[in-house]
Each structure stands twice: as C-alpha cells, then as structure tokens.
C-alpha cells in the first residue's frame, strides 16, 4: 500500500506547501512591520469618585476585626444595643491583640478574636447565626496563613460551636483545604470537637428576621450581614486572615457564600496583605475580591487602600451599590477599611496597644 502511495506522490505535485508558505508569509508581514512593533499602552482603571466608598487608612496597626457591613444606621440602634456592639468589638480586638502581645502567631490571634464574636449573639456567626429557609443554621468559616499560604475552611456545618476553630484545625492537621457539611462534622468528631445541637444557635432576633422574610418583607437579608472577620500581623511578621458567618437569612439549604472561599472571603499573603470580606457573597465570589486585592498590590504595586477600593468598585460593576466591604492589613502595618454601605462594625489595635472601634460611616 505504501509503495502505491509513494508512486502516486511522485506523479502528483504537492500544492499544499506553497499555499501554507504564502499564508504564513502573509501572517508574518504585519508582525514584523514597524507599525506593529510598538507596545500598546497598558489599560488604566477608570476614574473613580473618591467619595464613592467609605475608606480609611490607618498606620501602625497590628490587629483588626470587622463584624459585618450593611445598612447600619444610628436610628436603627438603641443606645443600649449600640453600646453592646461597641463592647463586643472591643473585646474581640483586645483578645486578638493580647494573643499577639503574648508572642502567639497571627493565626492564633485571628482565631481567638473570631471565637469571641462567634460566642456572641450579636453577630451572624456561631451563636448568632441566621436561619436558612427550612429554619436551620448552616455555618461557614475560613482561615489563612500568610507565610505558608496554608488555609482551612468549612461550609454548611450545623453542629459546630466555633467554625473558625474547625477551619484552623483543618489547616494545621490535614492536607485538605475545604470540607463541607457532614464530612466536616465527621472530621470534627475525629479531632475531638464537641458538637452542639441546633438549639444552641437559636436567638429570637434571628428567628424574627426569618419570619419577616417568609412574610414577604424581604426574600434575603442582604441589608446587614454581621459576618465577622479578623486580620493580624504576628511578632514574626506573618500575616493571617479569617472569616466566619451564618450566611443570609432565608437562604436556600446548601447555599455557600464567600466566607469559606479562599480568595473570595478570606486571603493572606505575607508579600501583600491579609484581607477579610463582608457583603453579598455571590458578588465577592465572582470577583474573587480578597485575592484581587493581593494581586493588585503584587502586580500593580498598589497601596493597600487603593487596591481595596478598586476591588470593591469591581463588585459594584456587577452588583450595584451597597455590596459590602473589606478590612485589609499589609506587612507594613497599614490597615484599610473600605466599604460602600452605610456602616461597618469594625475595630483595630495599634502596635502600642491603642484600641479603636467604630460602627457608622461618618466616624
């Protein structure tokens, strides 16, 4: 058979090669032409209204937290409730700062601070978690080490008192990054975690929010997330970030937001920053917000607050106004608070131990 093919080829001239050569030459000409050798100008970000986001840059900070961004107005908080929030924020900041002062790592500080907020009914994490559409509580959390880029995350857990601690254990003692639902709880049992019943998470305030949602007043509670997060810079110069949440009121069973997604709700890298996000999780996942901040600092050499503003701006492009906010701490102790909502529960501690907590946008 091959001899017949060879004989045929000897008799028939090949027409393919000249055609290829001509098309290749034609393709090469514009590439080599002088006009095409000029380098295109890099794309520049669109001008941004500097008053669009609520943005603050603070220096000499070693630890910071947030307790959620959203529709937080003075007229909606009684003086007693506002004071309760400020005390809870102060307690969380002090706990994280104390861990750093004692020489513990930044991940320890992040976990400890978030534990205090998970134990409070004020925040939508742990004890104060909101209800799903079937009146259950499904919790998510993640934590990341900026030195090793190790991370741990759990999602959809229903019997874990402190999800951030389970995420931290997963980061330290498993090769896996993210465990969900029953698998996460089986891991917790194997690691000796005490499980709690769903009754532990019940709060009247969250129950009434679910009732209002089911009565048609709101389908989902996007207004005030109360997701909690923390970022820290340890004595060895390592950054860490963590986030914990109960998600959205009346959310579908199995819904996962940005909080347990590394790069969306939580990210830490010693070369750039440690970041925790709060807001409309679907948007933050689609924009990979916390990783985007790190990438903007790394690839474009943006300052931490400028990177955070740019990332929040991107969420507005697909989600409109009031999408949420972030806290971001860089390795030089510069802290950025950026949010496009009416308020964000937040606080920080300076290297000297000064503690500041804020709630409203105009503080």
C-alpha positions in Angstrom: 0.0 0.0 0.0 2.8 2.4 0.9 4.6 1.8 -2.4 1.4 2.8 -4.3 1.2 6.0 -2.2 4.8 6.8 -2.8 4.3 6.2 -6.6 1.3 8.5 -6.6 3.1 11.3 -4.8 5.9 11.2 -7.4 3.3 11.7 -10.1 1.3 14.4 -8.4 2.9 17.8 -7.4 2.2 19.0 -3.9 0.1 22.1 -3.9 -0.3 22.4 -0.1 3.1 23.6 0.8 3.1 26.8 -1.4 -0.3 27.7 0.0 0.9 27.3 3.6 4.0 29.2 2.8 2.1 32.0 1.3 -0.4 32.2 4.2 2.5 32.0 6.7 4.4 34.8 5.0 1.3 36.9 4.9 0.8 36.3 8.6 4.4 37.2 9.3 4.3 40.5 7.5 2.2 42.5 9.9 4.0 41.1 12.9 7.3 42.3 11.5 6.1 45.6 10.2 7.3 48.7 12.1 3.9 49.9 12.9 3.1 46.7 14.8 6.2 46.6 16.9 5.0 49.4 19.1 3.8 48.3 22.6 0.2 49.2 23.4 -0.4 51.4 26.3 -1.4 49.4 29.4 -5.1 49.6 30.4 -5.7 52.1 33.1 -8.5 51.9 35.6 -11.5 54.1 35.0 -11.5 57.3 37.1 -13.2 56.7 40.4 -15.2 59.1 42.6 -13.1 59.2 45.7 -16.2 59.7 47.8 -17.9 56.6 46.4 -16.6 54.3 49.1 -16.1 54.8 52.8 -12.4 54.4 53.0 -9.9 54.8 55.9 -6.2 54.1 56.0 -4.6 53.7 59.5 -0.9 53.1 60.1 0.9 51.2 62.9 -1.8 48.6 63.2 -1.2 45.0 64.1 -4.7 43.7 64.5 -8.2 44.4 63.2 -11.6 43.0 63.0 -15.0 43.5 61.4 -18.5 42.5 62.4 -20.2 42.9 59.1 -21.1 45.8 56.7 -24.5 46.8 55.7 -27.5 49.1 56.4 -26.3 50.2 59.8 -27.9 53.5 60.9 -27.9 55.3 64.2 -31.7 55.4 64.2 -31.9 51.7 64.0 -29.8 51.0 67.0 -30.9 51.8 70.5 -28.2 53.4 72.7 -28.1 50.1 74.7 -27.6 48.0 71.6 -25.0 50.3 70.2 -23.1 50.1 73.4 -23.3 46.3 73.4 -21.8 46.2 69.9 -19.0 48.5 70.9 -18.2 46.4 73.9 -18.2 43.2 71.8 -16.0 44.7 69.2 -13.6 46.0 71.8 -13.5 42.6 73.5 -12.6 40.9 70.1 -9.9 43.4 69.3 -8.4 43.1 72.8 -8.4 39.3 72.6 -6.6 39.3 69.3 -4.1 42.0 70.3 -3.4 40.2 73.6 -2.5 37.0 71.6 0.0 38.9 69.5 1.5 40.6 72.6 1.9 37.2 74.2 4.0 36.1 71.2 1.5 33.8 69.7 1.1 33.5 65.9 -1.2 35.7 63.9 -3.4 32.7 63.1 -3.9 32.1 66.8 -4.8 35.8 67.2 -7.3 35.7 64.4 -9.0 32.5 65.7 -9.2 33.8 69.2 -10.8 37.1 68.2 -13.3 35.5 65.9 -14.2 33.0 68.7 -15.4 35.9 70.9 -17.6 37.1 68.1 -18.9 33.6 67.3 -19.8 33.3 71.0 -21.8 36.5 70.9 -25.5 36.5 69.8 -24.9 40.0 68.3 -23.1 38.7 65.2 -24.1 36.5 62.4 -21.6 33.8 63.2 -21.6 30.9 65.6 -24.2 31.6 68.3 -25.9 34.4 66.4 -26.2 32.7 63.0 -29.2 33.4 60.9 -31.7 30.8 59.8 -32.0 29.0 56.4 -35.3 28.7 54.6 -36.0 25.5 56.5 -35.3 27.1 59.9 -31.9 25.5 60.3 -28.5 27.1 60.9 -25.7 26.4 58.5 -22.3 28.0 59.3 -19.2 28.7 57.2 -15.7 29.8 58.1 -12.1 30.0 56.7 -8.7 31.0 57.8 -5.4 31.5 56.0 -1.7 31.8 57.0 0.2 34.4 55.0 3.6 32.8 55.4 2.9 29.3 54.2 -0.3 30.1 52.2 -1.9 27.2 54.1 -5.7 27.5 54.5 -8.6 25.7 56.1 -12.3 26.2 55.5 -15.6 24.5 56.4 -19.0 25.1 55.0 -22.6 24.1 55.8 -21.8 22.9 59.3 -24.8 22.6 61.6 -23.4 21.4 65.0 -20.0 23.2 65.3 -20.0 25.9 68.0 -16.9 27.7 66.7 -16.5 27.0 62.9 -13.3 29.1 62.7 -11.6 26.7 65.2 -12.5 23.8 63.0 -11.2 25.6 59.9 -8.0 26.3 61.8 -7.6 22.7 62.8 -8.2 21.6 59.3 -5.5 24.0 58.1 -2.9 22.7 60.7 -3.7 19.0 60.7 -5.0 18.0 57.2 -3.8 18.2 53.6 -7.3 19.3 52.7 -8.5 22.9 52.5 -12.3 22.8 52.4 -14.7 20.3 54.0 -18.5 20.6 53.7 -21.5 19.5 55.8 -21.4 16.0 57.2 -17.9 15.5 56.1 -16.7 18.5 58.1 -18.6 17.3 61.2 -17.2 13.8 60.9 -13.7 15.3 60.8 -14.6 17.4 63.8 -15.7 14.4 65.8 -12.5 12.6 64.8 -10.5 15.6 66.0 -12.3 15.7 69.4 -14.5 18.7 68.8 -17.7 18.8 70.9 -20.8 19.1 68.8 -23.8 21.2 69.8 -27.5 20.8 69.0 -29.3 23.3 66.7 -31.0 24.8 69.7 -27.7 26.3 70.7 -27.9 28.7 67.8 -31.4 30.0 68.4 -31.9 33.7 69.0 -35.2 35.5 69.0 -33.8 38.3 66.8 -32.7 35.9 64.0 -36.0 34.0 64.3 -38.0 37.2 63.8 -35.8 38.0 60.8 -36.7 34.7 59.2 -40.4 35.2 59.9 -40.2 38.7 58.3 -38.5 37.2 55.2 -41.1 34.5 54.9 -43.9 37.0 55.2 -42.5 38.8 52.2 -40.9 41.7 53.8 -37.6 40.6 52.3 -36.5 37.5 50.4 -33.0 37.5 51.7 -31.4 39.7 54.3 -28.7 41.5 52.3 -29.0 44.6 54.4 -26.9 43.7 57.4 -24.7 40.7 57.1 -23.0 40.7 60.5 -20.4 38.3 59.1 -17.3 38.5 61.2 -13.6 38.6 60.3 -10.1 39.4 61.6 -6.7 40.2 60.2 -3.4 40.2 62.2 0.3 40.7 61.9 2.2 38.5 64.3 5.5 39.2 66.1 7.4 37.2 63.5 6.0 39.4 60.7 3.5 36.8 59.5 0.0 37.9 58.3 -3.2 35.9 58.8 -6.9 36.4 58.0 -10.1 34.7 58.9 -13.8 35.0 58.3 -16.9 33.3 59.9 -20.6 33.6 59.0 -24.1 32.2 59.2 -24.8 33.4 55.7 -28.1 35.0 54.6 -31.5 34.9 56.3 -33.8 32.6 54.5 -31.0 31.3 52.3 -31.6 28.0 50.4 -30.3 24.9 52.1 -26.8 24.3 51.0 -26.1 27.9 49.8 -22.4 28.8 50.1 -21.3 32.4 50.2 -17.8 33.9 50.0 -16.8 33.5 53.7 -15.4 29.9 53.3 -13.9 30.5 49.9 -10.2 31.3 50.0 -9.6 34.2 47.7 -13.2 35.5 47.9 -14.0 36.0 51.6 -10.5 35.4 53.1 -6.9 35.7 51.8 -3.5 36.3 53.3 0.0 36.6 51.8 3.0 38.0 53.6 4.1 39.6 50.4 0.9 41.7 50.1 -1.9 41.8 52.7 -4.3 39.9 54.9 -7.9 40.5 54.0 -11.4 39.6 55.3 -14.6 40.5 53.4 -18.2 41.0 54.3 -21.1 41.6 52.0 -23.1 40.0 49.2 -21.2 36.7 49.0 -22.2 35.8 45.4 -20.6 39.0 44.1 -17.4 38.6 46.2 -17.0 35.0 44.8 -17.5 36.1 41.2 -14.9 38.9 41.6 -12.5 36.9 43.9 -12.3 40.0 46.0 -9.7 39.2 48.6 -7.3 37.6 46.2 -7.9 40.5 43.8 -6.7 42.9 46.5 -3.5 40.9 46.9 -3.0 40.6 43.1 -3.4 44.4 42.6 -0.8 45.0 45.3 1.5 42.4 43.8 1.2 43.0 40.1 0.4 46.7 40.0 2.2 47.7 43.2 -0.9 49.5 44.5 -1.1 50.6 48.1 -3.4 48.5 50.3 -6.2 51.0 50.5 -6.2 51.7 46.7 -6.2 48.0 46.0 -9.1 47.5 48.4 -11.1 50.4 46.8 -10.5 49.0 43.3 -11.7 45.6 44.4 -14.9 46.9 46.0 -15.5 49.1 42.9 -15.5 45.9 40.8 -18.3 44.4 42.9 -20.4 47.5 42.1 -20.0 47.0 38.4 -22.0 43.8 38.6 -23.9 44.2 41.8 -24.8 47.9 42.1 -24.5 49.8 45.3 -24.1 48.6 48.9 -22.2 45.4 48.1 -20.2 45.3 51.2 -16.7 45.9 52.4 -13.2 44.6 53.4 -10.5 45.0 56.0 -7.0 44.6 54.7 -3.7 44.8 56.6 -0.4 44.9 54.9 3.0 43.8 56.2 4.0 47.4 56.9 1.1 47.7 59.5 -1.1 49.8 57.2 -4.8 48.9 57.6 -7.5 49.8 55.1 -11.2 49.8 56.0 -13.2 50.1 52.7 -17.0 49.7 52.4 -19.8 51.1 50.3 -22.6 50.6 52.8 -24.0 52.9 55.5 -21.8 51.3 58.1 -19.5 48.5 59.1 -18.8 47.2 62.6 -15.0 47.4 62.9 -12.1 47.9 65.2 -8.3 47.8 65.4 -5.4 47.8 67.8 -2.2 49.7 67.1 1.3 48.4 67.9 1.2 50.5 71.1 -2.0 48.8 72.3 -4.5 51.6 71.5 -7.9 50.2 70.6 -10.4 51.9 68.4 -13.9 50.7 67.5 -16.3 52.2 65.0 -19.7 51.4 63.6 -21.0 54.2 61.3 -19.6 55.6 58.1 -19.1 59.1 59.5 -16.9 58.0 62.4 
